Amino acid sequence: MATLGFIGSGNIGTNVARLAIAAGIDVVLSNSRGPETLARTIAELGERARAATPEEAARAGDWVVVSIPLAAYRKLPAAALTGKVVLDTINYYPFRDGDFEELDSGQITTSELVQRHLAGAKLVKAFNNIGDGQIPALARPTGAADRTALPIAGDDPEARASAAALIGRLGFDTVDVGPLAESWRFEPETAAYAVPYFADAEALKAAMAKMGEEIRSGRPFQTRPPADPGAPLSADRLRALLAETPRVLTADRVMR
């Protein structure tokens, strides 16, 4: 029986776990606070789910989803993830994670930084450019006319193919962007990030602008993305967005 491990069990991890269970895949969830803190989530997910430590989730998974703040990436269990296909959902937000000069200057991408720590793993960037609420809303069966596509990137072609097959089971098509060096094409505030998956794109843009103002002013961060049913994004349209987007350095972001 296939198993999907999770290091980080917030909204993204939990929503992906629900899709995995619906697809007949067992899940092993973990977080930084201990398995006992996941009791309610495990009860909601049912018998295909169990809680564990990050090391145990890493070892149990045929694939492992990593969904944690970038600031904590050095805590990922590198030894336990050796040889694993790791789906990296991590985004870099300086207001949350602190400053990383290599990322600010565009020398490397966020996933290249994480891959450097996880030297023995096979990292594939995925699920970082879609809102957590759109993950369950836009999942569709294979062959559905309104199937949504997600971008992936990774340095190992076989790992990208394995991740694409998994994501296909979870309800999404994929567009292969190539190596991790190209994953900037779907990092925050690029053309393929978040907005194309929202039915009300203008409401999201307005919320992002307001969040940016709050961050720059030092006021308490209160604005959140609006609730939204999601809008399907075809593979052809996603390819066009990925091709046309300019690289957005941290200093040029609305939310920095």
GUDO-668323 format. One record per atom (N, C-alpha, C): x, y, z; residue in one letter. Coordinates in steps of 0.02 Angstrom, whole numbers, padded with zeros to 5 digits, always signed. Example, Ala and Ser with C-alpha at 12.3 -4.5 7.8 and 13.67 -1.06 7.14 Angstrom:
# GUDO-668323
+00660-00284+00390A/+00615-00225+00390A/+00660-00165+00390A/+00642-00112+00354S/+00684-00053+00357S/+00645+00002+00394S/
# end
This chain:
# GUDO-668323
+00042-00060+00000M/+00000+00000+00000M/+00044+00062+00000M/+00030+00110-00045A/+00069+00171-00049A/+00056+00215+00012A/+00108+00250+00033T/+00103+00295+00091T/+00134+00362+00073T/+00099+00415+00095L/+00123+00483+00086L/+00139+00512+00155L/+00202+00531+00166G/+00221+00561+00229G/+00216+00636+00226G/+00206+00667+00284F/+00200+00740+00289F/+00243+00766+00345F/+00286+00814+00330I/+00322+00852+00380I/+00293+00922+00377I/+00252+00937+00427G/+00211+00998+00426G/+00140+00978+00408G/+00093+00991+00453S/+00024+00969+00444S/-00024+01026+00454S/-00008+01084+00425G/-00053+01141+00425G/-00105+01133+00370G/-00130+01190+00345N/-00185+01187+00297N/-00166+01152+00232N/-00106+01167+00206I/-00085+01135+00144I/-00077+01060+00155I/-00038+01041+00205G/-00027+00971+00218G/-00091+00931+00230G/-00136+00959+00270T/-00198+00924+00286T/-00243+00917+00225T/-00246+00969+00184N/-00288+00964+00123N/-00259+00914+00073N/-00194+00913+00065V/-00163+00863+00021V/-00174+00793+00050V/-00170+00786+00116A/-00182+00721+00147A/-00253+00696+00133A/-00302+00740+00135R/-00370+00720+00120R/-00376+00693+00048R/-00343+00727+00002L/-00345+00703-00067L/-00310+00635-00073L/-00255+00626-00037A/-00220+00563-00039A/-00264+00506-00014A/-00297+00517+00042I/-00341+00465+00070I/-00397+00448+00021I/-00426+00500-00011A/-00478+00488-00060A/-00453+00447-00119A/-00387+00452-00132A/-00357+00414-00188A/-00331+00346-00166A/-00345+00326-00103G/-00324+00261-00079G/-00253+00257-00055G/-00225+00314-00036I/-00156+00317-00011I/-00156+00328+00064I/-00119+00289+00102D/-00112+00300+00173D/-00070+00363+00186D/-00082+00396+00242V/-00044+00456+00258V/-00016+00452+00329V/+00044+00481+00337V/+00076+00485+00402V/+00093+00559+00413V/+00060+00591+00461L/+00067+00662+00473L/+00114+00675+00531L/+00151+00731+00526S/+00193+00752+00581S/+00196+00828+00583S/+00217+00853+00640N/+00229+00925+00647N/+00285+00935+00698N/+00299+00997+00715S/+00353+01012+00761S/+00333+01006+00834S/+00268+00995+00847R/+00243+00997+00915R/+00230+00927+00944R/+00236+00876+00904G/+00228+00808+00929G/+00164+00775+00904G/+00165+00708+00896P/+00108+00671+00869P/+00043+00681+00908P/+00049+00690+00973E/-00012+00696+01014E/-00053+00757+00995E/-00021+00809+00967T/-00058+00870+00949T/-00098+00861+00885T/-00090+00805+00851L/-00125+00792+00788L/-00184+00744+00798L/-00202+00730+00860A/-00255+00681+00874A/-00321+00699+00840A/-00341+00762+00844R/-00405+00781+00814R/-00403+00775+00738R/-00347+00796+00708T/-00340+00791+00635T/-00342+00719+00612T/-00308+00675+00648I/-00307+00604+00631I/-00376+00574+00637I/-00413+00593+00689A/-00481+00568+00698A/-00525+00589+00640A/-00517+00651+00616E/-00557+00675+00560E/-00539+00639+00495E/-00474+00623+00486L/-00452+00592+00424L/-00470+00517+00420L/-00473+00485+00477G/-00495+00415+00477G/-00439+00365+00480G/-00456+00302+00466E/-00411+00246+00479E/-00350+00243+00435E/-00351+00278+00379R/-00292+00279+00335R/-00238+00328+00360R/-00252+00365+00412A/-00205+00416+00437A/-00178+00397+00505A/-00114+00415+00516R/-00085+00409+00582R/-00035+00466+00593R/-00021+00480+00656A/+00026+00533+00674A/+00093+00503+00693A/+00146+00542+00682A/+00214+00518+00697A/+00260+00578+00707A/+00323+00564+00720T/+00373+00617+00721T/+00394+00632+00649T/+00427+00689+00637P/+00451+00703+00569P/+00497+00648+00542P/+00541+00622+00583E/+00585+00568+00560E/+00546+00506+00540E/+00495+00489+00580E/+00455+00430+00565E/+00414+00441+00502E/+00386+00500+00493A/+00347+00515+00433A/+00392+00512+00371A/+00453+00537+00378A/+00500+00535+00323A/+00516+00464+00302A/+00528+00421+00351R/+00546+00352+00335R/+00487+00312+00309R/+00426+00330+00331A/+00367+00291+00312A/+00343+00307+00241A/+00356+00367+00217G/+00327+00389+00154G/+00361+00362+00093G/+00321+00340+00044D/+00348+00327-00023D/+00366+00393-00057D/+00328+00444-00040W/+00344+00514-00055W/+00333+00552+00011W/+00364+00610+00017V/+00356+00650+00078V/+00342+00722+00058V/+00288+00750+00085V/+00271+00820+00075V/+00300+00861+00131V/+00339+00912+00114V/+00368+00957+00163V/+00332+01024+00159V/+00300+01044+00213S/+00259+01105+00213S/+00270+01141+00280S/+00327+01176+00283I/+00347+01211+00344I/+00371+01281+00325I/+00377+01327+00372P/+00408+01392+00357P/+00481+01383+00336P/+00503+01423+00289L/+00572+01418+00266L/+00621+01426+00323L/+00605+01468+00372A/+00650+01481+00428A/+00669+01416+00464A/+00628+01365+00458A/+00640+01302+00494A/+00669+01247+00450A/+00691+01264+00389Y/+00710+01211+00342Y/+00770+01170+00366Y/+00814+01200+00406R/+00872+01162+00430R/+00853+01108+00480R/+00791+01110+00505K/+00768+01058+00552K/+00741+00997+00516K/+00735+01000+00451L/+00711+00941+00414L/+00760+00883+00423L/+00734+00822+00434P/+00777+00764+00448P/+00811+00739+00385P/+00869+00767+00368A/+00902+00752+00306A/+00918+00677+00298A/+00942+00646+00350A/+00961+00575+00345A/+00900+00532+00330A/+00844+00545+00364A/+00784+00505+00353A/+00753+00516+00284A/+00768+00572+00253L/+00741+00588+00187L/+00786+00566+00130L/+00843+00538+00145T/+00889+00516+00093T/+00855+00465+00047T/+00860+00478-00018G/+00830+00434-00068G/+00757+00445-00080G/+00724+00487-00042K/+00652+00498-00049K/+00637+00552-00101K/+00580+00545-00134V/+00552+00600-00174V/+00515+00646-00126V/+00540+00708-00120V/+00514+00756-00072V/+00478+00811-00110V/+00413+00819-00097L/+00374+00873-00127L/+00380+00934-00082L/+00412+00985-00108D/+00428+01045-00069D/+00377+01100-00084D/+00337+01117-00034T/+00285+01169-00042T/+00308+01236-00014T/+00371+01241+00008I/+00394+01299+00047I/+00401+01362+00003I/+00376+01417+00029N/+00387+01483-00002N/+00427+01527+00046N/+00461+01576+00018Y/+00502+01623+00056Y/+00464+01688+00066Y/+00449+01703+00129Y/+00418+01766+00148Y/+00463+01800+00200Y/+00503+01851+00180P/+00550+01881+00228P/+00517+01907+00291P/+00455+01932+00287F/+00423+01958+00348F/+00411+01903+00399F/+00409+01841+00377R/+00399+01784+00421R/+00464+01746+00434R/+00505+01738+00383D/+00563+01694+00386D/+00629+01729+00402D/+00630+01796+00401G/+00693+01831+00406G/+00724+01837+00336G/+00782+01867+00332D/+00813+01881+00267D/+00865+01828+00248D/+00861+01806+00186F/+00909+01760+00156F/+00939+01795+00096F/+01001+01818+00102E/+01031+01859+00050E/+01034+01824-00017E/+01049+01759-00017E/+01053+01721-00079E/+00986+01721-00116E/+00932+01720-00078L/+00865+01721-00108L/+00846+01792-00129L/+00862+01841-00087D/+00845+01910-00103D/+00878+01933-00168D/+00938+01910-00181S/+00975+01930-00240S/+00961+01887-00302S/+00923+01833-00292G/+00907+01789-00348G/+00963+01742-00367G/+01013+01734-00323Q/+01068+01688-00338Q/+01044+01616-00344Q/+00998+01597-00300I/+00969+01530-00301I/+00894+01537-00286I/+00858+01482-00297T/+00787+01480-00281T/+00777+01450-00212T/+00718+01459-00185T/+00703+01431-00119T/+00714+01356-00118T/+00691+01321-00169S/+00698+01248-00169S/+00770+01226-00178S/+00811+01265-00213E/+00882+01248-00217E/+00914+01253-00148E/+00893+01302-00108L/+00918+01309-00040L/+00899+01248+00002L/+00836+01227-00003V/+00813+01169+00035V/+00848+01106+00010V/+00856+01099-00056Q/+00890+01040-00084Q/+00962+01035-00059Q/+00995+01092-00050R/+01063+01092-00025R/+01067+01060+00044R/+01016+01073+00086H/+01013+01042+00152H/+00995+00968+00146H/+00949+00952+00102L/+00927+00883+00092L/+00966+00851+00035L/+01032+00848+00043A/+01075+00829-00013A/+01060+00759-00040A/+01036+00714+00002G/+01023+00646-00020G/+00953+00634-00046G/+00910+00684-00040A/+00840+00678-00062A/+00832+00701-00135A/+00774+00686-00163K/+00759+00706-00231K/+00701+00756-00228K/+00717+00819-00225L/+00668+00871-00212L/+00629+00889-00275L/+00564+00897-00267V/+00520+00921-00320V/+00477+00977-00292V/+00483+01036-00321K/+00441+01092-00300K/+00369+01080-00324K/+00321+01086-00279A/+00251+01073-00297A/+00205+01101-00243A/+00143+01117-00262F/+00091+01139-00216F/+00108+01204-00179F/+00157+01242-00203N/+00174+01304-00169N/+00139+01365-00199N/+00110+01358-00259N/+00083+01416-00294N/+00007+01418-00295N/-00025+01375-00256I/-00098+01372-00254I/-00120+01382-00182I/-00174+01419-00172G/-00200+01430-00105G/-00223+01365-00073G/-00216+01360-00008D/-00236+01297+00025D/-00310+01282+00016D/-00352+01334+00011G/-00423+01323+00001G/-00439+01299-00069G/-00397+01314-00118Q/-00409+01293-00187Q/-00386+01220-00199Q/-00345+01193-00154I/-00322+01124-00164I/-00381+01075-00165I/-00424+01075-00114P/-00482+01029-00118P/-00534+01052-00168P/-00541+01118-00177A/-00594+01143-00221A/-00582+01127-00294A/-00519+01122-00316L/-00504+01115-00387L/-00482+01045-00407L/-00474+00999-00360A/-00456+00931-00378A/-00512+00899-00419A/-00493+00865-00473R/-00540+00833-00518R/-00515+00765-00540R/-00560+00719-00559P/-00539+00654-00584P/-00500+00661-00650P/-00458+00611-00664T/-00421+00610-00727T/-00470+00614-00786T/-00454+00657-00833G/-00495+00664-00893G/-00550+00715-00887G/-00560+00744-00828A/-00612+00795-00820A/-00597+00855-00864A/-00649+00884-00893A/-00639+00941-00938A/-00611+01002-00903A/-00627+01009-00838D/-00604+01067-00800D/-00546+01049-00753D/-00505+01002-00773R/-00448+00982-00732R/-00398+01040-00728R/-00373+01053-00668T/-00325+01107-00656T/-00254+01080-00657T/-00207+01121-00680A/-00137+01102-00684A/-00095+01139-00632A/-00046+01106-00605L/+00003+01134-00559L/+00073+01127-00588L/+00117+01176-00577P/+00185+01169-00600P/+00227+01128-00553P/+00277+01094-00580I/+00326+01058-00539I/+00396+01073-00566I/+00446+01069-00523A/+00515+01076-00544A/+00559+01032-00500A/+00612+01005-00528G/+00657+00964-00489G/+00718+00946-00531G/+00773+00931-00499D/+00835+00916-00535D/+00838+00844-00560D/+00798+00800-00532D/+00798+00729-00550D/+00737+00715-00594D/+00747+00698-00658P/+00689+00686-00702P/+00644+00629-00678P/+00672+00576-00651E/+00631+00521-00626E/+00590+00543-00566E/+00618+00585-00523A/+00580+00610-00466A/+00523+00654-00489A/+00535+00696-00541R/+00481+00737-00567R/+00425+00694-00595R/+00443+00640-00630A/+00393+00595-00657A/+00353+00561-00602A/+00388+00541-00548S/+00354+00509-00492S/+00306+00558-00458S/+00329+00620-00448A/+00287+00671-00417A/+00227+00686-00461A/+00237+00689-00526A/+00182+00703-00572A/+00129+00647-00569A/+00152+00585-00564A/+00105+00529-00559A/+00065+00534-00494A/+00099+00551-00439L/+00063+00559-00375L/+00013+00616-00379L/+00034+00673-00404I/-00011+00731-00408I/-00070+00715-00454I/-00057+00676-00506G/-00113+00654-00549G/-00164+00614-00511G/-00141+00569-00467R/-00187+00530-00425R/-00226+00575-00377R/-00195+00630-00356L/-00227+00675-00309L/-00278+00721-00342L/-00277+00725-00409G/-00330+00763-00442G/-00307+00822-00485G/-00242+00825-00502F/-00217+00882-00540F/-00172+00858-00598F/-00174+00894-00654D/-00124+00887-00705D/-00061+00925-00682D/-00006+00913-00716T/+00056+00948-00700T/+00089+00976-00762T/+00126+01030-00753V/+00169+01059-00805V/+00240+01057-00779V/+00283+01021-00814D/+00352+01012-00793D/+00394+01072-00815D/+00419+01109-00766V/+00458+01170-00780V/+00532+01155-00788V/+00554+01095-00768G/+00624+01078-00773G/+00659+01079-00706G/+00722+01100-00704P/+00762+01097-00642P/+00740+01147-00591P/+00765+01138-00530L/+00747+01184-00475L/+00768+01256-00489L/+00819+01266-00530A/+00840+01333-00547A/+00785+01372-00583A/+00737+01337-00612E/+00681+01369-00647E/+00619+01376-00604E/+00622+01352-00542S/+00562+01354-00499S/+00543+01425-00477S/+00587+01474-00490W/+00568+01544-00476W/+00506+01563-00516W/+00493+01529-00571R/+00437+01546-00615R/+00369+01539-00581R/+00367+01503-00525F/+00303+01498-00488F/+00313+01511-00414F/+00362+01553-00398E/+00370+01578-00330E/+00322+01637-00319E/+00318+01663-00257P/+00269+01716-00242P/+00272+01776-00289P/+00212+01797-00309E/+00199+01857-00348E/+00221+01853-00421E/+00237+01793-00445T/+00246+01783-00516T/+00177+01772-00548T/+00175+01769-00614A/+00111+01764-00649A/+00073+01700-00633A/+00109+01647-00615A/+00076+01582-00601A/+00062+01571-00528A/+00074+01621-00487Y/+00066+01612-00415Y/-00002+01635-00391Y/-00041+01590-00365A/-00103+01602-00327A/-00160+01634-00368A/-00148+01692-00397V/-00201+01731-00429V/-00239+01691-00482V/-00205+01654-00527P/-00242+01619-00580P/-00290+01565-00555P/-00282+01544-00492Y/-00324+01492-00464Y/-00384+01520-00426Y/-00390+01586-00423F/-00445+01619-00388F/-00500+01640-00436F/-00562+01629-00418A/-00618+01652-00459A/-00621+01728-00459A/-00608+01758-00401D/-00608+01831-00395D/-00536+01854-00386D/-00501+01859-00442A/-00430+01877-00440A/-00419+01947-00413A/-00465+01993-00429E/-00455+02062-00406E/-00461+02067-00330E/-00504+02028-00300A/-00510+02029-00227A/-00446+02003-00195A/-00415+01953-00225L/-00352+01928-00198L/-00297+01980-00205L/-00292+02012-00263K/-00241+02063-00273K/-00249+02120-00223K/-00311+02140-00210A/-00324+02194-00162A/-00302+02172-00092A/-00317+02110-00074A/-00297+02085-00008A/-00221+02082-00002A/-00188+02061-00055M/-00115+02058-00053M/-00085+02127-00045M/-00113+02177-00080A/-00089+02245-00073A/-00097+02271-00002A/-00154+02255+00028K/-00166+02276+00097K/-00119+02241+00145K/-00106+02177+00134M/-00059+02141+00176M/+00011+02171+00170M/+00029+02190+00108G/+00093+02222+00099G/+00100+02287+00137G/+00046+02326+00138E/+00047+02389+00176E/+00056+02375+00251E/+00022+02325+00276E/+00027+02308+00347E/+00098+02286+00364E/+00127+02246+00321I/+00195+02222+00333I/+00245+02280+00335I/+00240+02324+00286R/+00287+02380+00282R/+00278+02430+00339R/+00218+02437+00363S/+00205+02485+00417S/+00222+02458+00486S/+00230+02393+00490G/+00243+02362+00555G/+00180+02351+00596G/+00121+02366+00567R/+00059+02354+00603R/+00046+02279+00610R/+00004+02260+00657P/-00013+02189+00663P/-00041+02162+00597P/-00019+02104+00579F/-00036+02073+00515F/-00105+02040+00522F/-00157+02074+00497Q/-00226+02051+00509Q/-00262+02029+00445Q/-00244+02057+00388T/-00278+02040+00326T/-00260+01968+00305T/-00309+01933+00278R/-00298+01866+00253R/-00329+01860+00183R/-00305+01813+00142P/-00336+01804+00076P/-00410+01790+00083P/-00451+01815+00037P/-00523+01804+00042P/-00541+01731+00028P/-00597+01709+00058A/-00623+01643+00041A/-00644+01644-00032A/-00630+01590-00068D/-00641+01590-00140D/-00651+01518-00163D/-00700+01506-00209P/-00714+01439-00231P/-00662+01411-00280P/-00618+01454-00306G/-00568+01431-00352G/-00591+01433-00425G/-00542+01438-00469A/-00555+01438-00541A/-00507+01390-00575A/-00532+01343-00615P/-00487+01295-00648P/-00436+01330-00692P/-00375+01303-00693L/-00321+01329-00735L/-00294+01273-00778L/-00302+01279-00843S/-00280+01225-00889S/-00204+01223-00894S/-00179+01166-00917A/-00107+01159-00927A/-00081+01208-00979A/-00119+01218-01032D/-00097+01265-01084D/-00091+01336-01057D/-00141+01357-01018R/-00138+01425-00991R/-00082+01431-00940R/-00071+01379-00900L/-00016+01381-00852L/+00051+01386-00887L/+00061+01348-00941R/+00123+01352-00979R/+00136+01423-01003R/+00083+01456-01028A/+00090+01524-01052A/+00110+01571-00996A/+00080+01564-00937L/+00096+01606-00880L/+00169+01596-00858L/+00190+01533-00856L/+00258+01518-00835L/+00309+01546-00884L/+00293+01545-00948A/+00339+01569-00999A/+00345+01645-00999A/+00291+01679-00984E/+00290+01751-00992E/+00309+01789-00929E/+00313+01756-00872T/+00323+01792-00809T/+00395+01817-00802T/+00404+01878-00778P/+00472+01900-00761P/+00490+01876-00691P/+00555+01873-00676R/+00575+01853-00609R/+00562+01910-00561R/+00530+01895-00505V/+00513+01945-00456V/+00558+01937-00396V/+00608+01982-00388L/+00652+01979-00330L/+00615+02003-00268L/+00640+01984-00210T/+00606+01998-00148T/+00592+02073-00140T/+00641+02114-00157A/+00634+02186-00148A/+00578+02216-00190A/+00558+02181-00243D/+00507+02207-00288D/+00437+02180-00273D/+00431+02138-00222R/+00367+02109-00206R/+00321+02159-00170R/+00256+02149-00179V/+00208+02187-00141V/+00212+02167-00068V/+00217+02101-00056M/+00221+02074+00013M/+00293+02053+00026M/+00330+02095+00062R/+00400+02080+00076R/+00418+02095+00148R/
# end
